[in-house]
Amino acid sequence: MHHFFQELKQGSQALGLNLSEEALILLLKYQDALVLWNKAYNLTAIRDPKEMLVKHLLDSLSILNDLPKGRLLDVGTGGGMPGMIIALCQPERDCVLLDSNGKKIRFLKQFIADLKLKNVIAVQTRVENEDSINELGQFDVITSRAFASLTDFVDAAQPYMYEKSIIAAMKGLIPTDELDQLKGQYQSQIVELKVPRLDEQRHLLLLQRI
């Protein structure tokens, strides 16, 4: 058994998740691969696996219970957060992980190939690339953990949306000023997240066009 298995199991249960043993093992395989590739490719600034477990795995898992159903696009996925983590826990959901960084997408493609994952693809492109927009089409849910600005993320997500699509933006503090700018265009729901062993504010913003 993986030495972080119980820790991940307890952490996910604290988030109200009942993940299968298979899902927990897959998540730890993903973290091990991330740690290994990170030594050569600098995929994430967090190097300590124990810290990764909290700040990457549990942080990404914290949105699962509130995430709307359907085909998902993870914009600026980086090393795969939260998109890969969602895909590993929800094999019935189609996920597309998008990033312009070649090293990060190479890592994700290799991991997808190694584990023969069927519900997730990684695409190296800029979010505004017209060909990618046409090729990938529309999504039910568009998520991101990496965008600095909520308004920029909403602008980037627009071409991938249809009228019922929901933007699911992971944030630390609530960006009140930016939410005010979107008033009248989007209705918003703010979910406060509590990540085990993380003493920082976390929120999930769910936005839908009015």
N, CA and C atoms as a LAMMPS dump frame, in Angstrom:
ITEM: TIMESTEP
0
ITEM: NUMBER OF ATOMS
630
ITEM: BOX BOUNDS ff ff ff
-5.0000000000000000e+02 5.0000000000000000e+02
-5.0000000000000000e+02 5.0000000000000000e+02
-5.0000000000000000e+02 5.0000000000000000e+02
ITEM: ATOMS id mol type element x y z
1 1 1 N 0.849 -1.216 0
2 1 2 C 0 0 0
3 1 3 C 0.878 1.257 0
4 2 1 N 0.458 2.261 -0.737
5 2 2 C 1.203 3.526 -0.821
6 2 3 C 1.254 4.2 0.552
7 3 1 N 2.413 4.782 0.895
8 3 2 C 2.566 5.364 2.237
9 3 3 C 1.671 6.578 2.493
10 4 1 N 1.093 7.17 1.439
11 4 2 C 0.149 8.285 1.646
12 4 3 C -1.308 7.851 1.511
13 5 1 N -1.531 6.538 1.349
14 5 2 C -2.896 6.063 1.062
15 5 3 C -3.891 6.48 2.15
16 6 1 N -3.548 6.172 3.406
17 6 2 C -4.481 6.479 4.508
18 6 3 C -4.7 7.978 4.656
19 7 1 N -3.624 8.723 4.467
20 7 2 C -3.713 10.185 4.574
21 7 3 C -4.661 10.759 3.516
22 8 1 N -4.534 10.262 2.287
23 8 2 C -5.407 10.724 1.203
24 8 3 C -6.847 10.267 1.441
25 9 1 N -6.998 9.04 1.91
26 9 2 C -8.343 8.517 2.186
27 9 3 C -9.037 9.365 3.257
28 10 1 N -8.323 9.625 4.342
29 10 2 C -8.902 10.421 5.437
30 10 3 C -9.205 11.845 4.976
31 11 1 N -8.27 12.417 4.215
32 11 2 C -8.477 13.784 3.712
33 11 3 C -9.681 13.876 2.793
34 12 1 N -9.835 12.891 1.9
35 12 2 C -10.972 12.911 0.97
36 12 3 C -12.285 12.689 1.722
37 13 1 N -12.254 11.834 2.755
38 13 2 C -13.465 11.625 3.567
39 13 3 C -13.842 12.897 4.326
40 14 1 N -12.828 13.63 4.787
41 14 2 C -13.083 14.903 5.477
42 14 3 C -13.754 15.912 4.538
43 15 1 N -13.522 15.738 3.225
44 15 2 C -14.163 16.608 2.221
45 15 3 C -15.568 16.101 1.843
46 16 1 N -15.998 15.014 2.494
47 16 2 C -17.322 14.46 2.195
48 16 3 C -17.34 13.589 0.958
49 17 1 N -16.163 13.083 0.557
50 17 2 C -16.07 12.232 -0.629
51 17 3 C -15.921 10.772 -0.211
52 18 1 N -16.527 9.908 -0.988
53 18 2 C -16.383 8.478 -0.739
54 18 3 C -15.723 7.863 -1.969
55 19 1 N -14.414 8.089 -2.111
56 19 2 C -13.698 7.637 -3.305
57 19 3 C -13.346 6.16 -3.189
58 20 1 N -13.4 5.463 -4.305
59 20 2 C -13.047 4.044 -4.316
60 20 3 C -11.543 3.894 -4.091
61 21 1 N -11.171 2.695 -3.687
62 21 2 C -9.742 2.4 -3.495
63 21 3 C -8.991 2.617 -4.813
64 22 1 N -9.654 2.231 -5.909
65 22 2 C -9.046 2.388 -7.239
66 22 3 C -8.748 3.862 -7.539
67 23 1 N -9.71 4.733 -7.224
68 23 2 C -9.519 6.175 -7.47
69 23 3 C -8.379 6.721 -6.612
70 24 1 N -8.318 6.307 -5.353
71 24 2 C -7.255 6.783 -4.46
72 24 3 C -5.881 6.335 -4.965
73 25 1 N -5.8 5.101 -5.44
74 25 2 C -4.52 4.58 -5.974
75 25 3 C -4.116 5.352 -7.226
76 26 1 N -5.091 5.635 -8.093
77 26 2 C -4.802 6.421 -9.309
78 26 3 C -4.294 7.817 -8.959
79 27 1 N -4.915 8.442 -7.978
80 27 2 C -4.499 9.786 -7.555
81 27 3 C -3.054 9.769 -7.048
82 28 1 N -2.693 8.735 -6.314
83 28 2 C -1.333 8.648 -5.789
84 28 3 C -0.332 8.31 -6.888
85 29 1 N -0.759 7.536 -7.887
86 29 2 C 0.105 7.293 -9.061
87 29 3 C 0.368 8.61 -9.787
88 30 1 N -0.68 9.416 -9.891
89 30 2 C -0.541 10.733 -10.535
90 30 3 C 0.447 11.596 -9.745
91 31 1 N 0.286 11.624 -8.42
92 31 2 C 1.202 12.441 -7.61
93 31 3 C 2.641 11.934 -7.74
94 32 1 N 2.833 10.613 -7.723
95 32 2 C 4.189 10.051 -7.864
96 32 3 C 4.815 10.46 -9.202
97 33 1 N 3.997 10.425 -10.254
98 33 2 C 4.486 10.819 -11.586
99 33 3 C 4.842 12.302 -11.605
100 34 1 N 4.021 13.1 -10.955
101 34 2 C 4.261 14.549 -10.874
102 34 3 C 5.569 14.835 -10.14
103 35 1 N 5.791 14.137 -9.035
104 35 2 C 7.03 14.305 -8.256
105 35 3 C 8.239 13.94 -9.119
106 36 1 N 8.138 12.824 -9.834
107 36 2 C 9.244 12.339 -10.667
108 36 3 C 9.561 13.319 -11.808
109 37 1 N 8.538 13.701 -12.558
110 37 2 C 8.741 14.62 -13.692
111 37 3 C 9.153 16.014 -13.225
112 38 1 N 8.709 16.373 -12.038
113 38 2 C 9.004 17.71 -11.527
114 38 3 C 10.499 17.93 -11.324
115 39 1 N 11.22 16.854 -11.06
116 39 2 C 12.671 16.967 -10.85
117 39 3 C 13.367 17.467 -12.112
118 40 1 N 12.869 17.059 -13.264
119 40 2 C 13.502 17.448 -14.532
120 40 3 C 12.808 18.625 -15.207
121 41 1 N 11.482 18.708 -15.04
122 41 2 C 10.72 19.651 -15.873
123 41 3 C 10.103 20.84 -15.134
124 42 1 N 10.242 20.875 -13.805
125 42 2 C 9.743 22.026 -13.053
126 42 3 C 8.258 22.296 -13.35
127 43 1 N 7.416 21.301 -13.112
128 43 2 C 5.986 21.412 -13.417
129 43 3 C 5.227 22.193 -12.346
130 44 1 N 5.734 22.16 -11.124
131 44 2 C 5.073 22.854 -10.022
132 44 3 C 6.136 23.338 -9.038
133 45 1 N 5.853 24.455 -8.396
134 45 2 C 6.808 25.017 -7.423
135 45 3 C 6.841 24.185 -6.137
136 46 1 N 5.794 23.39 -5.91
137 46 2 C 5.741 22.56 -4.704
138 46 3 C 6.508 21.267 -4.972
139 47 1 N 7.512 20.999 -4.147
140 47 2 C 8.365 19.83 -4.385
141 47 3 C 8.156 18.727 -3.346
142 48 1 N 7.699 19.098 -2.175
143 48 2 C 7.53 18.117 -1.109
144 48 3 C 6.229 17.326 -1.311
145 49 1 N 6.299 15.991 -1.443
146 49 2 C 5.1 15.189 -1.712
147 49 3 C 3.994 15.365 -0.664
148 50 1 N 4.378 15.538 0.591
149 50 2 C 3.382 15.716 1.664
150 50 3 C 2.606 17.025 1.456
151 51 1 N 3.329 18.057 1.043
152 51 2 C 2.704 19.354 0.766
153 51 3 C 1.849 19.267 -0.508
154 52 1 N 2.341 18.518 -1.49
155 52 2 C 1.592 18.292 -2.741
156 52 3 C 0.248 17.638 -2.471
157 53 1 N 0.255 16.672 -1.553
158 53 2 C -0.965 15.953 -1.214
159 53 3 C -2.059 16.921 -0.773
160 54 1 N -1.664 17.916 0.03
161 54 2 C -2.637 18.896 0.535
162 54 3 C -2.936 19.961 -0.519
163 55 1 N -1.869 20.581 -1.047
164 55 2 C -2.062 21.777 -1.885
165 55 3 C -2.456 21.476 -3.324
166 56 1 N -2.224 20.238 -3.781
167 56 2 C -2.644 19.865 -5.129
168 56 3 C -3.814 18.884 -5.099
169 57 1 N -3.622 17.725 -4.453
170 57 2 C -4.658 16.699 -4.491
171 57 3 C -5.907 17.106 -3.704
172 58 1 N -5.749 17.348 -2.411
173 58 2 C -6.935 17.666 -1.596
174 58 3 C -7.567 18.991 -2.02
175 59 1 N -6.729 19.956 -2.391
176 59 2 C -7.254 21.246 -2.848
177 59 3 C -8.139 21.051 -4.085
178 60 1 N -7.674 20.261 -5.05
179 60 2 C -8.464 20.006 -6.259
180 60 3 C -9.702 19.163 -5.949
181 61 1 N -9.555 18.188 -5.055
182 61 2 C -10.688 17.328 -4.687
183 61 3 C -11.792 18.104 -3.976
184 62 1 N -11.432 19.225 -3.354
185 62 2 C -12.411 19.98 -2.555
186 62 3 C -13.588 20.511 -3.374
187 63 1 N -13.441 20.569 -4.707
188 63 2 C -14.531 21.126 -5.534
189 63 3 C -15.473 20.031 -6.076
190 64 1 N -15.094 18.759 -5.9
191 64 2 C -15.821 17.676 -6.577
192 64 3 C -17.311 17.651 -6.267
193 65 1 N -17.668 17.809 -4.993
194 65 2 C -19.083 17.714 -4.609
195 65 3 C -19.933 18.842 -5.176
196 66 1 N -19.313 19.95 -5.518
197 66 2 C -20.073 21.118 -5.999
198 66 3 C -19.934 21.337 -7.504
199 67 1 N -19.203 20.443 -8.16
200 67 2 C -18.937 20.619 -9.591
201 67 3 C -20.131 20.136 -10.411
202 68 1 N -20.67 20.987 -11.313
203 68 2 C -21.779 20.543 -12.151
204 68 3 C -21.355 19.373 -13.044
205 69 1 N -22.321 18.612 -13.49
206 69 2 C -22.028 17.448 -14.341
207 69 3 C -21.704 17.885 -15.765
208 70 1 N -21.18 16.943 -16.56
209 70 2 C -21.004 17.191 -17.993
210 70 3 C -19.554 17.295 -18.43
211 71 1 N -19.39 17.496 -19.738
212 71 2 C -18.071 17.589 -20.369
213 71 3 C -17.313 18.793 -19.823
214 72 1 N -16.037 18.562 -19.477
215 72 2 C -15.289 19.588 -18.74
216 72 3 C -14.035 20.025 -19.483
217 73 1 N -13.793 21.343 -19.462
218 73 2 C -12.556 21.922 -19.985
219 73 3 C -11.814 22.565 -18.823
220 74 1 N -10.539 22.18 -18.639
221 74 2 C -9.704 22.782 -17.604
222 74 3 C -8.693 23.702 -18.29
223 75 1 N -8.884 25 -18.11
224 75 2 C -8.071 26.011 -18.801
225 75 3 C -6.839 26.349 -17.964
226 76 1 N -5.665 26.311 -18.605
227 76 2 C -4.426 26.589 -17.872
228 76 3 C -4.183 25.506 -16.838
229 77 1 N -4.311 24.264 -17.276
230 77 2 C -4.285 23.115 -16.357
231 77 3 C -2.93 22.914 -15.679
232 78 1 N -1.858 23.452 -16.277
233 78 2 C -0.527 23.269 -15.681
234 78 3 C -0.175 21.79 -15.642
235 79 1 N 0.156 21.31 -14.452
236 79 2 C 0.462 19.886 -14.283
237 79 3 C -0.778 19.013 -14.178
238 80 1 N -1.963 19.608 -14.364
239 80 2 C -3.2 18.822 -14.365
240 80 3 C -4.157 19.097 -13.219
241 81 1 N -4.037 20.295 -12.61
242 81 2 C -4.917 20.631 -11.5
243 81 3 C -5.922 21.71 -11.893
244 82 1 N -7.216 21.492 -11.677
245 82 2 C -7.81 20.299 -11.074
246 82 3 C -8.229 19.228 -12.094
247 83 1 N -8.026 19.47 -13.404
248 83 2 C -8.626 18.635 -14.441
249 83 3 C -8.293 17.159 -14.371
250 84 1 N -7.002 16.83 -14.193
251 84 2 C -6.623 15.424 -14.153
252 84 3 C -7.207 14.737 -12.93
253 85 1 N -7.228 15.452 -11.823
254 85 2 C -7.747 14.889 -10.573
255 85 3 C -9.244 14.598 -10.699
256 86 1 N -9.961 15.503 -11.362
257 86 2 C -11.393 15.28 -11.624
258 86 3 C -11.568 14.055 -12.529
259 87 1 N -10.757 13.975 -13.586
260 87 2 C -10.864 12.866 -14.548
261 87 3 C -10.596 11.513 -13.883
262 88 1 N -9.638 11.466 -12.96
263 88 2 C -9.3 10.202 -12.292
264 88 3 C -10.416 9.754 -11.348
265 89 1 N -11.1 10.715 -10.742
266 89 2 C -12.167 10.381 -9.782
267 89 3 C -13.512 10.154 -10.465
268 90 1 N -13.679 10.709 -11.665
269 90 2 C -14.972 10.612 -12.363
270 90 3 C -14.757 10.098 -13.786
271 91 1 N -14.487 8.779 -13.909
272 91 2 C -14.171 8.213 -15.23
273 91 3 C -15.312 8.33 -16.24
274 92 1 N -16.521 8.612 -15.744
275 92 2 C -17.668 8.777 -16.652
276 92 3 C -17.698 10.166 -17.29
277 93 1 N -16.871 11.076 -16.81
278 93 2 C -16.871 12.464 -17.308
279 93 3 C -15.758 12.654 -18.344
280 94 1 N -16.093 13.242 -19.492
281 94 2 C -15.073 13.585 -20.499
282 94 3 C -14.38 14.879 -20.09
283 95 1 N -13.059 14.865 -20.072
284 95 2 C -12.286 16.038 -19.65
285 95 3 C -11.234 16.391 -20.699
286 96 1 N -11.085 17.686 -20.942
287 96 2 C -10.028 18.195 -21.817
288 96 3 C -9.158 19.134 -20.983
289 97 1 N -7.846 18.855 -20.956
290 97 2 C -6.897 19.662 -20.184
291 97 3 C -6.105 20.523 -21.151
292 98 1 N -6.179 21.817 -20.965
293 98 2 C -5.608 22.733 -21.946
294 98 3 C -4.533 23.612 -21.314
295 99 1 N -3.378 23.684 -21.968
296 99 2 C -2.298 24.549 -21.495
297 99 3 C -1.375 24.86 -22.672
298 100 1 N -0.725 26.019 -22.617
299 100 2 C 0.197 26.383 -23.713
300 100 3 C 1.624 25.895 -23.44
301 101 1 N 1.871 25.384 -22.231
302 101 2 C 3.212 24.948 -21.847
303 101 3 C 3.477 23.514 -22.315
304 102 1 N 4.435 23.362 -23.235
305 102 2 C 4.72 22.069 -23.849
306 102 3 C 5.162 20.999 -22.859
307 103 1 N 6.01 21.372 -21.898
308 103 2 C 6.512 20.39 -20.919
309 103 3 C 5.355 19.818 -20.094
310 104 1 N 4.462 20.689 -19.679
311 104 2 C 3.353 20.244 -18.818
312 104 3 C 2.398 19.334 -19.601
313 105 1 N 2.141 19.682 -20.849
314 105 2 C 1.256 18.851 -21.673
315 105 3 C 1.929 17.522 -22.015
316 106 1 N 3.244 17.539 -22.228
317 106 2 C 3.97 16.281 -22.479
318 106 3 C 3.838 15.332 -21.29
319 107 1 N 3.994 15.884 -20.095
320 107 2 C 3.83 15.084 -18.877
321 107 3 C 2.436 14.465 -18.829
322 108 1 N 1.415 15.287 -19.073
323 108 2 C 0.033 14.796 -18.987
324 108 3 C -0.254 13.741 -20.052
325 109 1 N 0.232 13.98 -21.269
326 109 2 C 0.01 13.003 -22.356
327 109 3 C 0.673 11.664 -22.019
328 110 1 N 1.866 11.729 -21.449
329 110 2 C 2.575 10.502 -21.083
330 110 3 C 1.816 9.74 -19.991
331 111 1 N 1.333 10.491 -19.009
332 111 2 C 0.584 9.862 -17.906
333 111 3 C -0.715 9.232 -18.425
334 112 1 N -1.411 9.944 -19.306
335 112 2 C -2.641 9.418 -19.905
336 112 3 C -2.348 8.124 -20.677
337 113 1 N -1.251 8.13 -21.429
338 113 2 C -0.863 6.942 -22.211
339 113 3 C -0.464 5.783 -21.291
340 114 1 N 0.333 6.077 -20.274
341 114 2 C 0.807 5.025 -19.354
342 114 3 C -0.353 4.333 -18.642
343 115 1 N -1.353 5.126 -18.267
344 115 2 C -2.481 4.553 -17.518
345 115 3 C -3.665 4.177 -18.424
346 116 1 N -3.477 4.408 -19.744
347 116 2 C -4.528 4.083 -20.725
348 116 3 C -5.873 4.709 -20.333
349 117 1 N -5.822 5.985 -19.975
350 117 2 C -7.043 6.691 -19.567
351 117 3 C -7.879 7.039 -20.793
352 118 1 N -9.162 6.766 -20.703
353 118 2 C -10.043 6.917 -21.876
354 118 3 C -10.87 8.21 -21.86
355 119 1 N -10.988 8.831 -20.684
356 119 2 C -11.929 9.952 -20.559
357 119 3 C -11.262 11.325 -20.535
358 120 1 N -9.944 11.356 -20.818
359 120 2 C -9.24 12.641 -20.691
360 120 3 C -8.195 12.784 -21.796
361 121 1 N -8.119 13.994 -22.355
362 121 2 C -7.057 14.321 -23.31
363 121 3 C -6.385 15.625 -22.878
364 122 1 N -5.114 15.753 -23.246
365 122 2 C -4.358 16.973 -22.949
366 122 3 C -4.016 17.655 -24.272
367 123 1 N -4.24 18.959 -24.335
368 123 2 C -4.052 19.708 -25.585
369 123 3 C -3.128 20.898 -25.333
370 124 1 N -2.047 20.97 -26.116
371 124 2 C -1.155 22.129 -26.006
372 124 3 C -1.622 23.212 -26.974
373 125 1 N -2.166 24.275 -26.419
374 125 2 C -2.627 25.394 -27.237
375 125 3 C -2.888 26.592 -26.333
376 126 1 N -2.99 27.745 -26.937
377 126 2 C -3.423 28.931 -26.196
378 126 3 C -4.944 28.922 -26.181
379 127 1 N -5.528 29.364 -25.102
380 127 2 C -6.984 29.281 -24.932
381 127 3 C -7.741 30.058 -26.015
382 128 1 N -7.089 31.123 -26.54
383 128 2 C -7.783 31.971 -27.535
384 128 3 C -7.579 31.483 -28.973
385 129 1 N -6.839 30.391 -29.155
386 129 2 C -6.548 29.881 -30.491
387 129 3 C -7.826 29.457 -31.22
388 130 1 N -8.089 30.1 -32.368
389 130 2 C -9.349 29.872 -33.107
390 130 3 C -9.516 28.409 -33.517
391 131 1 N -8.433 27.793 -34.002
392 131 2 C -8.525 26.388 -34.433
393 131 3 C -8.922 25.48 -33.275
394 132 1 N -8.343 25.748 -32.113
395 132 2 C -8.665 24.935 -30.926
396 132 3 C -10.123 25.125 -30.525
397 133 1 N -10.581 26.363 -30.589
398 133 2 C -11.977 26.653 -30.245
399 133 3 C -12.914 25.864 -31.173
400 134 1 N -12.62 25.896 -32.469
401 134 2 C -13.462 25.189 -33.439
402 134 3 C -13.383 23.674 -33.255
403 135 1 N -12.174 23.203 -32.961
404 135 2 C -11.947 21.762 -32.86
405 135 3 C -12.548 21.173 -31.58
406 136 1 N -12.39 21.884 -30.477
407 136 2 C -12.814 21.337 -29.183
408 136 3 C -14.302 21.541 -28.917
409 137 1 N -14.88 22.587 -29.488
410 137 2 C -16.322 22.804 -29.332
411 137 3 C -16.692 23.369 -27.969
412 138 1 N -17.949 23.109 -27.574
413 138 2 C -18.467 23.687 -26.327
414 138 3 C -18.447 22.669 -25.183
415 139 1 N -18.433 23.207 -23.97
416 139 2 C -18.336 22.385 -22.763
417 139 3 C -19.433 22.756 -21.779
418 140 1 N -19.814 21.78 -20.954
419 140 2 C -20.816 22.042 -19.909
420 140 3 C -20.204 22.804 -18.741
421 141 1 N -18.95 22.465 -18.441
422 141 2 C -18.259 23.068 -17.295
423 141 3 C -16.864 23.507 -17.74
424 142 1 N -16.493 24.721 -17.349
425 142 2 C -15.144 25.212 -17.665
426 142 3 C -14.498 25.631 -16.347
427 143 1 N -13.391 24.982 -16.044
428 143 2 C -12.768 25.225 -14.74
429 143 3 C -11.357 25.772 -14.907
430 144 1 N -10.859 26.388 -13.836
431 144 2 C -9.476 26.838 -13.819
432 144 3 C -9.057 27.086 -12.382
433 145 1 N -7.796 26.779 -12.12
434 145 2 C -7.248 27.076 -10.797
435 145 3 C -6.13 28.096 -10.91
436 146 1 N -5.716 28.365 -12.148
437 146 2 C -4.479 29.126 -12.328
438 146 3 C -4.681 30.58 -12.774
439 147 1 N -5.869 30.912 -13.259
440 147 2 C -6.059 32.274 -13.78
441 147 3 C -5.974 33.314 -12.662
442 148 1 N -5.151 34.331 -12.883
443 148 2 C -4.989 35.383 -11.871
444 148 3 C -6.271 36.211 -11.767
445 149 1 N -6.873 36.497 -12.906
446 149 2 C -8.015 37.411 -12.924
447 149 3 C -9.289 36.669 -13.348
448 150 1 N -10.328 36.833 -12.558
449 150 2 C -11.605 36.178 -12.861
450 150 3 C -12.195 36.705 -14.165
451 151 1 N -12.099 38.018 -14.372
452 151 2 C -12.678 38.605 -15.592
453 151 3 C -11.952 38.106 -16.841
454 152 1 N -10.62 37.942 -16.745
455 152 2 C -9.857 37.391 -17.883
456 152 3 C -10.273 35.947 -18.159
457 153 1 N -10.482 35.19 -17.101
458 153 2 C -10.889 33.789 -17.25
459 153 3 C -12.263 33.692 -17.922
460 154 1 N -13.177 34.539 -17.486
461 154 2 C -14.525 34.547 -18.076
462 154 3 C -14.451 34.899 -19.567
463 155 1 N -13.624 35.891 -19.907
464 155 2 C -13.445 36.271 -21.326
465 155 3 C -12.882 35.1 -22.138
466 156 1 N -11.889 34.423 -21.57
467 156 2 C -11.248 33.3 -22.263
468 156 3 C -12.211 32.129 -22.441
469 157 1 N -13.093 31.944 -21.469
470 157 2 C -14.019 30.804 -21.49
471 157 3 C -15.166 30.981 -22.491
472 158 1 N -15.502 32.238 -22.788
473 158 2 C -16.7 32.546 -23.608
474 158 3 C -16.846 31.692 -24.872
475 159 1 N -15.808 31.576 -25.723
476 159 2 C -15.982 30.836 -26.974
477 159 3 C -16.28 29.35 -26.783
478 160 1 N -15.985 28.831 -25.591
479 160 2 C -16.191 27.399 -25.317
480 160 3 C -17.538 27.132 -24.633
481 161 1 N -18.351 28.19 -24.529
482 161 2 C -19.597 28.077 -23.765
483 161 3 C -20.827 28.075 -24.665
484 162 1 N -21.854 27.362 -24.205
485 162 2 C -23.196 27.566 -24.767
486 162 3 C -24.042 28.146 -23.636
487 163 1 N -25.325 28.382 -23.857
488 163 2 C -26.063 29.195 -22.878
489 163 3 C -26.155 28.574 -21.48
490 164 1 N -26.09 27.252 -21.395
491 164 2 C -26.232 26.603 -20.073
492 164 3 C -24.871 26.28 -19.427
493 165 1 N -23.783 26.587 -20.088
494 165 2 C -22.457 26.263 -19.545
495 165 3 C -22.213 26.978 -18.22
496 166 1 N -21.432 26.339 -17.369
497 166 2 C -21.107 26.928 -16.067
498 166 3 C -19.59 27.062 -15.934
499 167 1 N -19.173 28.247 -15.521
500 167 2 C -17.762 28.494 -15.218
501 167 3 C -17.55 28.145 -13.746
502 168 1 N -16.529 27.319 -13.493
503 168 2 C -16.208 26.926 -12.119
504 168 3 C -14.782 27.382 -11.828
505 169 1 N -14.652 28.534 -11.197
506 169 2 C -13.335 29.134 -10.959
507 169 3 C -12.905 28.898 -9.513
508 170 1 N -11.709 28.32 -9.355
509 170 2 C -11.153 28.108 -8.021
510 170 3 C -10.374 29.356 -7.601
511 171 1 N -10.708 29.856 -6.427
512 171 2 C -10.074 31.085 -5.934
513 171 3 C -9.705 30.936 -4.465
514 172 1 N -8.779 31.775 -4.033
515 172 2 C -8.464 31.865 -2.611
516 172 3 C -9.499 32.778 -1.968
517 173 1 N -9.189 34.062 -1.918
518 173 2 C -10.14 35.053 -1.413
519 173 3 C -11.219 35.312 -2.465
520 174 1 N -12.376 35.761 -2.015
521 174 2 C -13.465 36.083 -2.959
522 174 3 C -13.112 37.384 -3.68
523 175 1 N -13.029 37.364 -5.02
524 175 2 C -12.683 38.591 -5.755
525 175 3 C -13.924 39.479 -5.956
526 176 1 N -14.309 40.158 -4.895
527 176 2 C -15.571 40.917 -4.869
528 176 3 C -15.665 41.936 -5.996
529 177 1 N -14.585 42.691 -6.229
530 177 2 C -14.61 43.736 -7.264
531 177 3 C -14.878 43.132 -8.641
532 178 1 N -14.243 42 -8.907
533 178 2 C -14.409 41.363 -10.224
534 178 3 C -15.81 40.779 -10.377
535 179 1 N -16.34 40.24 -9.303
536 179 2 C -17.715 39.728 -9.355
537 179 3 C -18.694 40.867 -9.635
538 180 1 N -18.409 42.027 -9.046
539 180 2 C -19.258 43.206 -9.292
540 180 3 C -19.245 43.594 -10.773
541 181 1 N -18.061 43.473 -11.397
542 181 2 C -17.952 43.807 -12.833
543 181 3 C -18.792 42.875 -13.703
544 182 1 N -19.009 41.654 -13.224
545 182 2 C -19.743 40.655 -14.007
546 182 3 C -21.243 40.664 -13.717
547 183 1 N -21.655 41.479 -12.741
548 183 2 C -23.079 41.551 -12.39
549 183 3 C -23.897 41.997 -13.592
550 184 1 N -25.06 41.407 -13.749
551 184 2 C -25.9 41.756 -14.895
552 184 3 C -25.642 40.843 -16.085
553 185 1 N -24.431 40.275 -16.15
554 185 2 C -24.111 39.328 -17.232
555 185 3 C -24.157 37.886 -16.727
556 186 1 N -23.703 37.7 -15.468
557 186 2 C -23.61 36.353 -14.9
558 186 3 C -24.271 36.313 -13.53
559 187 1 N -24.947 35.209 -13.267
560 187 2 C -25.371 34.98 -11.882
561 187 3 C -24.296 34.117 -11.236
562 188 1 N -24.001 34.389 -9.979
563 188 2 C -22.879 33.691 -9.34
564 188 3 C -23.303 33.02 -8.045
565 189 1 N -22.684 31.881 -7.794
566 189 2 C -22.839 31.175 -6.526
567 189 3 C -21.441 31.003 -5.962
568 190 1 N -21.275 31.336 -4.684
569 190 2 C -19.961 31.221 -4.043
570 190 3 C -20 30.092 -3.025
571 191 1 N -19.107 29.134 -3.207
572 191 2 C -19.033 27.989 -2.283
573 191 3 C -17.746 28.113 -1.474
574 192 1 N -17.881 28.154 -0.16
575 192 2 C -16.685 28.185 0.695
576 192 3 C -16.157 26.755 0.826
577 193 1 N -14.864 26.579 0.583
578 193 2 C -14.253 25.256 0.641
579 193 3 C -13.369 25.155 1.885
580 194 1 N -13.391 23.992 2.49
581 194 2 C -12.504 23.751 3.634
582 194 3 C -11.582 22.591 3.267
583 195 1 N -10.345 22.898 3.009
584 195 2 C -9.368 21.868 2.627
585 195 3 C -8.644 21.386 3.882
586 196 1 N -8.703 20.083 4.172
587 196 2 C -8.033 19.573 5.38
588 196 3 C -6.546 19.953 5.421
589 197 1 N -6.122 20.4 6.582
590 197 2 C -4.714 20.753 6.846
591 197 3 C -4.213 21.936 6.015
592 198 1 N -5.142 22.694 5.46
593 198 2 C -4.725 23.899 4.733
594 198 3 C -5.351 25.111 5.411
595 199 1 N -4.497 25.937 5.984
596 199 2 C -4.989 27.083 6.746
597 199 3 C -5.035 28.328 5.859
598 200 1 N -5.73 28.195 4.738
599 200 2 C -5.892 29.309 3.804
600 200 3 C -7.326 29.315 3.297
601 201 1 N -7.798 30.491 2.928
602 201 2 C -9.164 30.566 2.388
603 201 3 C -9.221 29.955 0.984
604 202 1 N -10.29 29.238 0.718
605 202 2 C -10.525 28.656 -0.598
606 202 3 C -12.002 28.793 -0.949
607 203 1 N -12.267 29.188 -2.183
608 203 2 C -13.652 29.33 -2.649
609 203 3 C -13.789 28.805 -4.068
610 204 1 N -14.972 28.29 -4.356
611 204 2 C -15.32 27.925 -5.722
612 204 3 C -16.415 28.87 -6.179
613 205 1 N -16.166 29.536 -7.315
614 205 2 C -17.163 30.462 -7.884
615 205 3 C -17.837 29.78 -9.064
616 206 1 N -19.142 29.644 -8.998
617 206 2 C -19.906 29.048 -10.096
618 206 3 C -20.687 30.159 -10.788
619 207 1 N -20.382 30.369 -12.071
620 207 2 C -20.979 31.469 -12.826
621 207 3 C -21.763 30.931 -14.016
622 208 1 N -22.97 31.465 -14.202
623 208 2 C -23.763 31.091 -15.364
624 208 3 C -24.315 32.354 -16.009
625 209 1 N -24.282 32.369 -17.342
626 209 2 C -24.794 33.534 -18.076
627 209 3 C -26.272 33.78 -17.746
628 210 1 N -26.606 35.046 -17.602
629 210 2 C -28.013 35.422 -17.355
630 210 3 C -28.744 35.463 -18.686
